[in-house]
Amino acid sequence: MIYAIAGGARMGAFQLNESLIERITRKLRDGWKRLIDVLNQPGVPKNG
């Protein structure tokens, strides 16, 4: 399926314009998820 957006090139449905705030919030959510995954990993303390 192809859409023509006013002032923009023709593009597929999966490439519709994403606003900057959506990109920023998606990247922040992904970063927080990665941080939580890292912090939840079991650690093995080393002495010395």
C-alpha positions as CSV (number, residue, x, y, z in Angstrom):
1,M,0.0,0.0,0.0
2,I,1.5,3.4,-1.0
3,Y,0.5,6.8,0.4
4,A,1.2,10.2,-1.0
5,I,1.7,12.7,1.8
6,A,1.4,16.4,0.9
7,G,4.8,17.9,0.5
8,G,6.6,14.6,0.8
9,A,7.6,11.7,-1.4
10,R,5.5,8.6,-1.9
11,M,6.2,6.0,0.7
12,G,4.9,2.7,2.0
13,A,2.6,2.4,4.9
14,F,5.4,1.4,7.2
15,Q,7.4,4.6,6.6
16,L,4.8,7.2,7.5
17,N,6.3,10.2,9.2
18,E,7.1,9.8,12.8
19,S,7.2,13.0,14.9
20,L,10.4,13.9,16.7
21,I,8.7,13.5,20.1
22,E,7.6,10.0,19.2
23,R,11.2,9.1,18.3
24,I,12.6,10.6,21.4
25,T,10.1,8.8,23.7
26,R,10.6,5.5,21.9
27,K,14.4,5.7,22.3
28,L,14.0,6.7,26.0
29,R,11.7,3.7,26.6
30,D,14.1,1.4,24.9
31,G,17.0,2.8,26.9
32,W,15.2,2.4,30.2
33,K,14.3,-1.2,29.3
34,R,17.9,-2.0,28.5
35,L,19.1,-0.4,31.8
36,I,16.5,-2.4,33.8
37,D,17.6,-5.6,32.0
38,V,21.2,-4.9,32.9
39,L,20.5,-4.2,36.5
40,N,18.3,-7.3,36.9
41,Q,21.2,-9.6,35.7
42,P,22.5,-11.8,38.5
43,G,26.0,-10.8,39.6
44,V,28.8,-12.9,40.9
45,P,30.9,-10.9,43.3
46,K,34.6,-11.4,43.1
47,N,36.9,-11.1,46.2
48,G,40.2,-9.6,45.2
